């Protein structure tokens, strides 16, 4: 996988709570989704329903770039770092903190996916 889940920072504080990802190779962050998952008693991702997911918008990223997903509402932005890399900031728009109640699972969606129209 070309993006790694580095950390969850300030869990429980909605204003500062965020998931930090870092690109290990050039890619498009739009190929990834972050799942908010239930955990087993041993702290692993439980099978079954996924309460929520955040699918990142299409955005080319370079090796070493950071992608930060805040739980709160906000306006997506980016910031160039002194080292030449870029940090991308996204906002999930949730009303309450999510971590550590849930566990985060980063999923690479790949290029093949389908969608369904509502049944009428």
Secondary structure, DSSP 8 states (H G I E B T S, - for coil): --EEEEEEESTT-TTT-EEEEEESSSEEGGGEEEEEE-B-TTSSB-SS--SEEEE----EE-TT-EEEEESS----EEEE-TTS-EEEEEE---SS--TTTSEEEEEE--S---------
